[in-house]
């Protein structure tokens, strides 16, 4: 599926077959302006929306991991 397959703000419900050891499937509701920006970034970078979101989440989580490690080191 591509971003063009949906209207902004449209709810999409799909059955997803479980995949072993493939990871977690997450559903997120974004405001229309953020969804438009996500689609634009996806298209500009030639990546699937899933790839852009997964990359952003990795960056976010790595920042939190570094913060948590720093807090643990400071307490020691």
N, CA, C and O atoms as a CHARMM CRD file, in Angstrom:
* protein
*
  304
    1    1 UNK  N      0.82500  -1.18200   0.00000 PROA 1      0.00000
    2    1 UNK  CA     0.00000   0.00000   0.00000 PROA 1      0.00000
    3    1 UNK  C      0.86900   1.24500   0.00000 PROA 1      0.00000
    4    1 UNK  O      1.93900   1.28100   0.60700 PROA 1      0.00000
    5    2 UNK  N      0.40000   2.22900  -0.67200 PROA 2      0.00000
    6    2 UNK  CA     1.12000   3.48900  -0.77300 PROA 2      0.00000
    7    2 UNK  C      0.27700   4.61200  -0.16700 PROA 2      0.00000
    8    2 UNK  O     -0.94200   4.47800  -0.05300 PROA 2      0.00000
    9    3 UNK  N      0.91600   5.71300   0.22000 PROA 3      0.00000
   10    3 UNK  CA     0.17900   6.83100   0.80700 PROA 3      0.00000
   11    3 UNK  C     -0.97600   7.31500  -0.08200 PROA 3      0.00000
   12    3 UNK  O     -2.00200   7.77100   0.42300 PROA 3      0.00000
   13    4 UNK  N     -0.80400   7.21500  -1.40200 PROA 4      0.00000
   14    4 UNK  CA    -1.83000   7.68000  -2.32800 PROA 4      0.00000
   15    4 UNK  C     -3.10500   6.82800  -2.25600 PROA 4      0.00000
   16    4 UNK  O     -4.15700   7.24000  -2.74500 PROA 4      0.00000
   17    5 UNK  N     -3.00800   5.64000  -1.64700 PROA 5      0.00000
   18    5 UNK  CA    -4.15900   4.74100  -1.54900 PROA 5      0.00000
   19    5 UNK  C     -5.16600   5.20300  -0.50000 PROA 5      0.00000
   20    5 UNK  O     -6.25200   4.63300  -0.40100 PROA 5      0.00000
   21    6 UNK  N     -4.82100   6.23700   0.29300 PROA 6      0.00000
   22    6 UNK  CA    -5.66700   6.63900   1.40500 PROA 6      0.00000
   23    6 UNK  C     -5.92400   8.13400   1.38800 PROA 6      0.00000
   24    6 UNK  O     -5.13700   8.91000   0.84800 PROA 6      0.00000
   25    7 UNK  N     -7.02500   8.51700   1.98100 PROA 7      0.00000
   26    7 UNK  CA    -7.34900   9.91900   2.20100 PROA 7      0.00000
   27    7 UNK  C     -6.76200  10.32200   3.55200 PROA 7      0.00000
   28    7 UNK  O     -6.73400   9.50500   4.47200 PROA 7      0.00000
   29    8 UNK  N     -6.29800  11.54600   3.69000 PROA 8      0.00000
   30    8 UNK  CA    -5.80200  12.03100   4.96500 PROA 8      0.00000
   31    8 UNK  C     -6.94400  11.97500   5.97200 PROA 8      0.00000
   32    8 UNK  O     -8.04600  12.45000   5.69600 PROA 8      0.00000
   33    9 UNK  N     -6.67900  11.39600   7.13700 PROA 9      0.00000
   34    9 UNK  CA    -7.67200  11.28900   8.18300 PROA 9      0.00000
   35    9 UNK  C     -8.53400  10.04400   8.09300 PROA 9      0.00000
   36    9 UNK  O     -9.30700   9.75900   9.00700 PROA 9      0.00000
   37   10 UNK  N     -8.40900   9.29500   6.99500 PROA 10     0.00000
   38   10 UNK  CA    -9.20000   8.07400   6.82600 PROA 10     0.00000
   39   10 UNK  C     -8.67400   6.98300   7.74400 PROA 10     0.00000
   40   10 UNK  O     -7.46500   6.77100   7.84700 PROA 10     0.00000
   41   11 UNK  N     -9.60300   6.28800   8.41500 PROA 11     0.00000
   42   11 UNK  CA    -9.19400   5.16600   9.25100 PROA 11     0.00000
   43   11 UNK  C     -9.01900   3.94000   8.37300 PROA 11     0.00000
   44   11 UNK  O     -9.85100   3.65900   7.51000 PROA 11     0.00000
   45   12 UNK  N     -7.94600   3.22200   8.59300 PROA 12     0.00000
   46   12 UNK  CA    -7.66000   2.02000   7.81500 PROA 12     0.00000
   47   12 UNK  C     -7.54400   0.85800   8.78200 PROA 12     0.00000
   48   12 UNK  O     -6.77700   0.90700   9.74300 PROA 12     0.00000
   49   13 UNK  N     -8.30300  -0.17500   8.52100 PROA 13     0.00000
   50   13 UNK  CA    -8.26100  -1.36800   9.35700 PROA 13     0.00000
   51   13 UNK  C     -7.85500  -2.52900   8.46400 PROA 13     0.00000
   52   13 UNK  O     -8.45800  -2.75900   7.41600 PROA 13     0.00000
   53   14 UNK  N     -6.83500  -3.25200   8.88200 PROA 14     0.00000
   54   14 UNK  CA    -6.37300  -4.38800   8.10000 PROA 14     0.00000
   55   14 UNK  C     -6.11200  -5.56000   9.01900 PROA 14     0.00000
   56   14 UNK  O     -5.68500  -5.39200  10.16200 PROA 14     0.00000
   57   15 UNK  N     -6.37000  -6.72600   8.51500 PROA 15     0.00000
   58   15 UNK  CA    -5.99800  -7.94100   9.22100 PROA 15     0.00000
   59   15 UNK  C     -4.53600  -8.20700   8.89500 PROA 15     0.00000
   60   15 UNK  O     -4.13900  -8.18000   7.73000 PROA 15     0.00000
   61   16 UNK  N     -3.74700  -8.45900   9.91300 PROA 16     0.00000
   62   16 UNK  CA    -2.33500  -8.72400   9.69700 PROA 16     0.00000
   63   16 UNK  C     -2.03000 -10.10300  10.25100 PROA 16     0.00000
   64   16 UNK  O     -2.28100 -10.38400  11.42300 PROA 16     0.00000
   65   17 UNK  N     -1.49000 -10.95600   9.40300 PROA 17     0.00000
   66   17 UNK  CA    -1.14000 -12.30100   9.84700 PROA 17     0.00000
   67   17 UNK  C      0.09800 -12.22700  10.73300 PROA 17     0.00000
   68   17 UNK  O      1.04000 -11.50000  10.41900 PROA 17     0.00000
   69   18 UNK  N      0.10400 -12.97000  11.83300 PROA 18     0.00000
   70   18 UNK  CA     1.28400 -12.95800  12.70100 PROA 18     0.00000
   71   18 UNK  C      2.52100 -13.44400  11.96000 PROA 18     0.00000
   72   18 UNK  O      2.45000 -14.38400  11.16800 PROA 18     0.00000
   73   19 UNK  N      3.62800 -12.81500  12.21400 PROA 19     0.00000
   74   19 UNK  CA     4.89800 -13.21700  11.60600 PROA 19     0.00000
   75   19 UNK  C      5.84900 -13.57600  12.73000 PROA 19     0.00000
   76   19 UNK  O      6.01800 -12.82200  13.68800 PROA 19     0.00000
   77   20 UNK  N      6.44500 -14.70200  12.60200 PROA 20     0.00000
   78   20 UNK  CA     7.35900 -15.12200  13.66400 PROA 20     0.00000
   79   20 UNK  C      8.64400 -14.31300  13.61900 PROA 20     0.00000
   80   20 UNK  O      9.26800 -14.17400  12.56700 PROA 20     0.00000
   81   21 UNK  N      9.02700 -13.78900  14.75800 PROA 21     0.00000
   82   21 UNK  CA    10.29200 -13.08700  14.96200 PROA 21     0.00000
   83   21 UNK  C     10.50800 -11.91100  14.01000 PROA 21     0.00000
   84   21 UNK  O     11.64900 -11.52000  13.76600 PROA 21     0.00000
   85   22 UNK  N      9.45700 -11.35800  13.48600 PROA 22     0.00000
   86   22 UNK  CA     9.59400 -10.21000  12.59500 PROA 22     0.00000
   87   22 UNK  C      9.51000  -8.90400  13.35400 PROA 22     0.00000
   88   22 UNK  O      9.89600  -7.85900  12.83000 PROA 22     0.00000
   89   23 UNK  N      9.01500  -8.94300  14.57300 PROA 23     0.00000
   90   23 UNK  CA     8.93100  -7.72000  15.35300 PROA 23     0.00000
   91   23 UNK  C      7.50500  -7.35500  15.68100 PROA 23     0.00000
   92   23 UNK  O      6.59300  -8.17400  15.56800 PROA 23     0.00000
   93   24 UNK  N      7.32800  -6.13500  16.08300 PROA 24     0.00000
   94   24 UNK  CA     6.06000  -5.61600  16.55800 PROA 24     0.00000
   95   24 UNK  C      5.40200  -4.76200  15.48800 PROA 24     0.00000
   96   24 UNK  O      6.06300  -3.95000  14.84100 PROA 24     0.00000
   97   25 UNK  N      4.11400  -4.94200  15.30400 PROA 25     0.00000
   98   25 UNK  CA     3.34100  -4.08900  14.41100 PROA 25     0.00000
   99   25 UNK  C      2.62600  -3.07200  15.28900 PROA 25     0.00000
  100   25 UNK  O      1.92400  -3.44400  16.22900 PROA 25     0.00000
  101   26 UNK  N      2.80200  -1.78800  14.98400 PROA 26     0.00000
  102   26 UNK  CA     2.24500  -0.71700  15.79500 PROA 26     0.00000
  103   26 UNK  C      1.33200   0.14000  14.91800 PROA 26     0.00000
  104   26 UNK  O      1.65800   0.44000  13.76900 PROA 26     0.00000
  105   27 UNK  N      0.19600   0.52600  15.47100 PROA 27     0.00000
  106   27 UNK  CA    -0.71900   1.42300  14.78200 PROA 27     0.00000
  107   27 UNK  C     -0.68200   2.77100  15.48600 PROA 27     0.00000
  108   27 UNK  O     -0.79300   2.84500  16.71000 PROA 27     0.00000
  109   28 UNK  N     -0.52600   3.83300  14.71000 PROA 28     0.00000
  110   28 UNK  CA    -0.41000   5.17300  15.27900 PROA 28     0.00000
  111   28 UNK  C     -1.36800   6.10700  14.53300 PROA 28     0.00000
  112   28 UNK  O     -1.46200   6.06100  13.30600 PROA 28     0.00000
  113   29 UNK  N     -2.06800   6.94600  15.27900 PROA 29     0.00000
  114   29 UNK  CA    -2.93400   7.95300  14.65200 PROA 29     0.00000
  115   29 UNK  C     -2.18900   9.27900  14.67000 PROA 29     0.00000
  116   29 UNK  O     -1.77100   9.75100  15.72700 PROA 29     0.00000
  117   30 UNK  N     -2.02600   9.87300  13.49800 PROA 30     0.00000
  118   30 UNK  CA    -1.34500  11.15800  13.37000 PROA 30     0.00000
  119   30 UNK  C     -2.33700  12.22200  12.93100 PROA 30     0.00000
  120   30 UNK  O     -3.26400  11.93400  12.17300 PROA 30     0.00000
  121   31 UNK  N     -2.15000  13.44300  13.39800 PROA 31     0.00000
  122   31 UNK  CA    -2.95500  14.54100  12.86200 PROA 31     0.00000
  123   31 UNK  C     -2.66600  14.67600  11.36200 PROA 31     0.00000
  124   31 UNK  O     -1.59600  14.28700  10.89400 PROA 31     0.00000
  125   32 UNK  N     -3.60300  15.21400  10.63200 PROA 32     0.00000
  126   32 UNK  CA    -3.48600  15.31600   9.17700 PROA 32     0.00000
  127   32 UNK  C     -2.19600  16.01600   8.73800 PROA 32     0.00000
  128   32 UNK  O     -1.55300  15.57900   7.78300 PROA 32     0.00000
  129   33 UNK  N     -1.81500  17.09400   9.42300 PROA 33     0.00000
  130   33 UNK  CA    -0.61000  17.82400   9.00600 PROA 33     0.00000
  131   33 UNK  C      0.64800  16.98200   9.19200 PROA 33     0.00000
  132   33 UNK  O      1.55700  17.03300   8.36300 PROA 33     0.00000
  133   34 UNK  N      0.70700  16.21100  10.26900 PROA 34     0.00000
  134   34 UNK  CA     1.86900  15.33900  10.48700 PROA 34     0.00000
  135   34 UNK  C      1.87900  14.18800   9.48400 PROA 34     0.00000
  136   34 UNK  O      2.94200  13.78300   9.01400 PROA 34     0.00000
  137   35 UNK  N      0.71100  13.66400   9.15700 PROA 35     0.00000
  138   35 UNK  CA     0.63100  12.59100   8.16200 PROA 35     0.00000
  139   35 UNK  C      1.10400  13.09400   6.79900 PROA 35     0.00000
  140   35 UNK  O      1.84400  12.40100   6.10200 PROA 35     0.00000
  141   36 UNK  N      0.68100  14.28800   6.42500 PROA 36     0.00000
  142   36 UNK  CA     1.12000  14.87300   5.15300 PROA 36     0.00000
  143   36 UNK  C      2.63500  15.05400   5.12500 PROA 36     0.00000
  144   36 UNK  O      3.28300  14.77800   4.11600 PROA 36     0.00000
  145   37 UNK  N      3.18900  15.51900   6.24000 PROA 37     0.00000
  146   37 UNK  CA     4.63900  15.70900   6.31900 PROA 37     0.00000
  147   37 UNK  C      5.36600  14.37200   6.23100 PROA 37     0.00000
  148   37 UNK  O      6.40000  14.26300   5.57000 PROA 37     0.00000
  149   38 UNK  N      4.82300  13.35600   6.89800 PROA 38     0.00000
  150   38 UNK  CA     5.41400  12.01300   6.84200 PROA 38     0.00000
  151   38 UNK  C      5.40300  11.48200   5.41700 PROA 38     0.00000
  152   38 UNK  O      6.41000  10.94700   4.95200 PROA 38     0.00000
  153   39 UNK  N      4.28500  11.62100   4.71600 PROA 39     0.00000
  154   39 UNK  CA     4.21100  11.16400   3.33100 PROA 39     0.00000
  155   39 UNK  C      5.20300  11.92200   2.45300 PROA 39     0.00000
  156   39 UNK  O      5.83300  11.32900   1.57700 PROA 39     0.00000
  157   40 UNK  N      5.34600  13.22500   2.68200 PROA 40     0.00000
  158   40 UNK  CA     6.26800  14.03900   1.88800 PROA 40     0.00000
  159   40 UNK  C      7.71000  13.59200   2.11000 PROA 40     0.00000
  160   40 UNK  O      8.47800  13.46900   1.15600 PROA 40     0.00000
  161   41 UNK  N      8.07900  13.34900   3.36600 PROA 41     0.00000
  162   41 UNK  CA     9.43900  12.89100   3.67500 PROA 41     0.00000
  163   41 UNK  C      9.67300  11.52500   3.04000 PROA 41     0.00000
  164   41 UNK  O     10.72600  11.27900   2.45200 PROA 41     0.00000
  165   42 UNK  N      8.69800  10.64800   3.16000 PROA 42     0.00000
  166   42 UNK  CA     8.79100   9.30900   2.58400 PROA 42     0.00000
  167   42 UNK  C      9.04200   9.38400   1.08200 PROA 42     0.00000
  168   42 UNK  O      9.93500   8.72000   0.55600 PROA 42     0.00000
  169   43 UNK  N      8.25300  10.18900   0.41100 PROA 43     0.00000
  170   43 UNK  CA     8.39200  10.32700  -1.04200 PROA 43     0.00000
  171   43 UNK  C      9.72800  10.96500  -1.41600 PROA 43     0.00000
  172   43 UNK  O     10.39900  10.51000  -2.34200 PROA 43     0.00000
  173   44 UNK  N     10.11300  12.02200  -0.69400 PROA 44     0.00000
  174   44 UNK  CA    11.36500  12.73200  -0.99900 PROA 44     0.00000
  175   44 UNK  C     12.58500  11.83300  -0.81700 PROA 44     0.00000
  176   44 UNK  O     13.55800  11.94100  -1.56400 PROA 44     0.00000
  177   45 UNK  N     12.53300  10.94500   0.17900 PROA 45     0.00000
  178   45 UNK  CA    13.67200  10.07100   0.45500 PROA 45     0.00000
  179   45 UNK  C     13.58200   8.74100  -0.28600 PROA 45     0.00000
  180   45 UNK  O     14.50100   7.92400  -0.21800 PROA 45     0.00000
  181   46 UNK  N     12.47400   8.52500  -0.99600 PROA 46     0.00000
  182   46 UNK  CA    12.30700   7.27600  -1.73200 PROA 46     0.00000
  183   46 UNK  C     12.20300   6.07000  -0.81000 PROA 46     0.00000
  184   46 UNK  O     12.65000   4.97200  -1.14200 PROA 46     0.00000
  185   47 UNK  N     11.60600   6.29700   0.34900 PROA 47     0.00000
  186   47 UNK  CA    11.46300   5.22400   1.33200 PROA 47     0.00000
  187   47 UNK  C      9.98700   4.98300   1.60700 PROA 47     0.00000
  188   47 UNK  O      9.15200   5.86200   1.39500 PROA 47     0.00000
  189   48 UNK  N      9.67700   3.78200   2.08200 PROA 48     0.00000
  190   48 UNK  CA     8.31700   3.49800   2.52100 PROA 48     0.00000
  191   48 UNK  C      8.07400   4.23300   3.83200 PROA 48     0.00000
  192   48 UNK  O      9.00800   4.48700   4.59200 PROA 48     0.00000
  193   49 UNK  N      6.81800   4.57300   4.09100 PROA 49     0.00000
  194   49 UNK  CA     6.45500   5.25600   5.32800 PROA 49     0.00000
  195   49 UNK  C      6.95700   4.45400   6.52400 PROA 49     0.00000
  196   49 UNK  O      7.47000   5.02200   7.48800 PROA 49     0.00000
  197   50 UNK  N      6.81000   3.14900   6.46000 PROA 50     0.00000
  198   50 UNK  CA     7.27000   2.27900   7.54700 PROA 50     0.00000
  199   50 UNK  C      8.75800   2.47400   7.81600 PROA 50     0.00000
  200   50 UNK  O      9.17800   2.50700   8.97300 PROA 50     0.00000
  201   51 UNK  N      9.55000   2.60300   6.77200 PROA 51     0.00000
  202   51 UNK  CA    10.99300   2.79400   6.94300 PROA 51     0.00000
  203   51 UNK  C     11.29700   4.12100   7.62700 PROA 51     0.00000
  204   51 UNK  O     12.15700   4.18500   8.50700 PROA 51     0.00000
  205   52 UNK  N     10.59800   5.17900   7.22800 PROA 52     0.00000
  206   52 UNK  CA    10.81500   6.49900   7.82600 PROA 52     0.00000
  207   52 UNK  C     10.44300   6.47600   9.29900 PROA 52     0.00000
  208   52 UNK  O     11.17600   7.00600  10.13500 PROA 52     0.00000
  209   53 UNK  N      9.29900   5.86200   9.62600 PROA 53     0.00000
  210   53 UNK  CA     8.84600   5.80100  11.01100 PROA 53     0.00000
  211   53 UNK  C      9.80000   4.94600  11.84500 PROA 53     0.00000
  212   53 UNK  O     10.15500   5.33000  12.96000 PROA 53     0.00000
  213   54 UNK  N     10.21900   3.79400  11.32000 PROA 54     0.00000
  214   54 UNK  CA    11.13600   2.91500  12.06000 PROA 54     0.00000
  215   54 UNK  C     12.46400   3.62200  12.32800 PROA 54     0.00000
  216   54 UNK  O     13.02200   3.50300  13.41900 PROA 54     0.00000
  217   55 UNK  N     12.97100   4.35800  11.33600 PROA 55     0.00000
  218   55 UNK  CA    14.22700   5.10100  11.51200 PROA 55     0.00000
  219   55 UNK  C     14.07000   6.18500  12.57300 PROA 55     0.00000
  220   55 UNK  O     14.94400   6.35700  13.42300 PROA 55     0.00000
  221   56 UNK  N     12.96500   6.91300  12.52700 PROA 56     0.00000
  222   56 UNK  CA    12.71100   7.97100  13.51700 PROA 56     0.00000
  223   56 UNK  C     12.60200   7.37300  14.92100 PROA 56     0.00000
  224   56 UNK  O     13.10300   7.95200  15.88500 PROA 56     0.00000
  225   57 UNK  N     11.95500   6.22500  15.03500 PROA 57     0.00000
  226   57 UNK  CA    11.80700   5.57600  16.33100 PROA 57     0.00000
  227   57 UNK  C     13.15700   5.09600  16.86100 PROA 57     0.00000
  228   57 UNK  O     13.43400   5.21400  18.05400 PROA 57     0.00000
  229   58 UNK  N     13.99400   4.55500  15.97700 PROA 58     0.00000
  230   58 UNK  CA    15.34100   4.13400  16.41000 PROA 58     0.00000
  231   58 UNK  C     16.13600   5.31500  16.95200 PROA 58     0.00000
  232   58 UNK  O     16.79600   5.19600  17.98400 PROA 58     0.00000
  233   59 UNK  N     16.08000   6.44800  16.26700 PROA 59     0.00000
  234   59 UNK  CA    16.79100   7.64800  16.71700 PROA 59     0.00000
  235   59 UNK  C     16.23600   8.10200  18.06700 PROA 59     0.00000
  236   59 UNK  O     17.00000   8.42600  18.97600 PROA 59     0.00000
  237   60 UNK  N     14.93000   8.12400  18.19700 PROA 60     0.00000
  238   60 UNK  CA    14.28400   8.52600  19.45000 PROA 60     0.00000
  239   60 UNK  C     14.69500   7.60900  20.59200 PROA 60     0.00000
  240   60 UNK  O     15.08300   8.07500  21.66300 PROA 60     0.00000
  241   61 UNK  N     14.61000   6.30900  20.36000 PROA 61     0.00000
  242   61 UNK  CA    14.95000   5.35400  21.41000 PROA 61     0.00000
  243   61 UNK  C     16.43600   5.37900  21.76100 PROA 61     0.00000
  244   61 UNK  O     16.79300   5.21900  22.92800 PROA 61     0.00000
  245   62 UNK  N     17.29800   5.57700  20.77900 PROA 62     0.00000
  246   62 UNK  CA    18.72900   5.62500  21.08000 PROA 62     0.00000
  247   62 UNK  C     19.04200   6.85300  21.93500 PROA 62     0.00000
  248   62 UNK  O     19.93100   6.79700  22.78500 PROA 62     0.00000
  249   63 UNK  N     18.33500   7.94600  21.72700 PROA 63     0.00000
  250   63 UNK  CA    18.49600   9.13400  22.56500 PROA 63     0.00000
  251   63 UNK  C     18.06500   8.86900  23.98600 PROA 63     0.00000
  252   63 UNK  O     18.70200   9.33000  24.93300 PROA 63     0.00000
  253   64 UNK  N     16.98200   8.12500  24.14000 PROA 64     0.00000
  254   64 UNK  CA    16.51400   7.77600  25.47800 PROA 64     0.00000
  255   64 UNK  C     17.44800   6.79300  26.15400 PROA 64     0.00000
  256   64 UNK  O     17.65100   6.86600  27.36600 PROA 64     0.00000
  257   65 UNK  N     18.02000   5.87500  25.39000 PROA 65     0.00000
  258   65 UNK  CA    18.96700   4.92100  25.96300 PROA 65     0.00000
  259   65 UNK  C     20.20800   5.65700  26.46500 PROA 65     0.00000
  260   65 UNK  O     20.73500   5.34200  27.53200 PROA 65     0.00000
  261   66 UNK  N     20.67300   6.64200  25.68800 PROA 66     0.00000
  262   66 UNK  CA    21.84200   7.41600  26.09500 PROA 66     0.00000
  263   66 UNK  C     21.52000   8.23000  27.34700 PROA 66     0.00000
  264   66 UNK  O     22.34900   8.33400  28.25100 PROA 66     0.00000
  265   67 UNK  N     20.32500   8.80300  27.40000 PROA 67     0.00000
  266   67 UNK  CA    19.92600   9.57800  28.57100 PROA 67     0.00000
  267   67 UNK  C     19.83300   8.69700  29.80100 PROA 67     0.00000
  268   67 UNK  O     20.28400   9.08300  30.87900 PROA 67     0.00000
  269   68 UNK  N     19.25000   7.51300  29.64900 PROA 68     0.00000
  270   68 UNK  CA    19.12000   6.58200  30.76700 PROA 68     0.00000
  271   68 UNK  C     20.50200   6.12000  31.24400 PROA 68     0.00000
  272   68 UNK  O     20.73200   5.99800  32.44700 PROA 68     0.00000
  273   69 UNK  N     21.41600   5.86400  30.31100 PROA 69     0.00000
  274   69 UNK  CA    22.76900   5.44100  30.67200 PROA 69     0.00000
  275   69 UNK  C     23.48400   6.56100  31.41900 PROA 69     0.00000
  276   69 UNK  O     24.20200   6.30600  32.38600 PROA 69     0.00000
  277   70 UNK  N     23.28700   7.80600  30.96900 PROA 70     0.00000
  278   70 UNK  CA    23.92200   8.94600  31.62300 PROA 70     0.00000
  279   70 UNK  C     23.38900   9.10400  33.04800 PROA 70     0.00000
  280   70 UNK  O     24.16200   9.31700  33.98100 PROA 70     0.00000
  281   71 UNK  N     22.07200   9.00000  33.21400 PROA 71     0.00000
  282   71 UNK  CA    21.47400   9.13300  34.53900 PROA 71     0.00000
  283   71 UNK  C     21.99600   8.04100  35.47700 PROA 71     0.00000
  284   71 UNK  O     22.25500   8.30400  36.65200 PROA 71     0.00000
  285   72 UNK  N     22.14800   6.82600  34.96300 PROA 72     0.00000
  286   72 UNK  CA    22.65500   5.72000  35.77900 PROA 72     0.00000
  287   72 UNK  C     24.10700   5.99500  36.18100 PROA 72     0.00000
  288   72 UNK  O     24.49300   5.74100  37.32100 PROA 72     0.00000
  289   73 UNK  N     24.90600   6.51100  35.25100 PROA 73     0.00000
  290   73 UNK  CA    26.31800   6.79400  35.53600 PROA 73     0.00000
  291   73 UNK  C     26.44900   7.91800  36.58000 PROA 73     0.00000
  292   73 UNK  O     27.31000   7.85700  37.45700 PROA 73     0.00000
  293   74 UNK  N     25.59700   8.93200  36.47800 PROA 74     0.00000
  294   74 UNK  CA    25.64100  10.06500  37.40100 PROA 74     0.00000
  295   74 UNK  C     25.29000   9.60500  38.81700 PROA 74     0.00000
  296   74 UNK  O     25.88000  10.07600  39.78900 PROA 74     0.00000
  297   75 UNK  N     24.34200   8.69700  38.92700 PROA 75     0.00000
  298   75 UNK  CA    23.91700   8.19700  40.24700 PROA 75     0.00000
  299   75 UNK  C     24.99700   7.35200  40.90300 PROA 75     0.00000
  300   75 UNK  O     25.04000   7.25800  42.12900 PROA 75     0.00000
  301   76 UNK  N     25.86400   6.74200  40.12100 PROA 76     0.00000
  302   76 UNK  CA    26.88500   5.83700  40.67600 PROA 76     0.00000
  303   76 UNK  C     28.01200   6.54900  41.37500 PROA 76     0.00000
  304   76 UNK  O     28.93000   5.90500  41.88200 PROA 76     0.00000
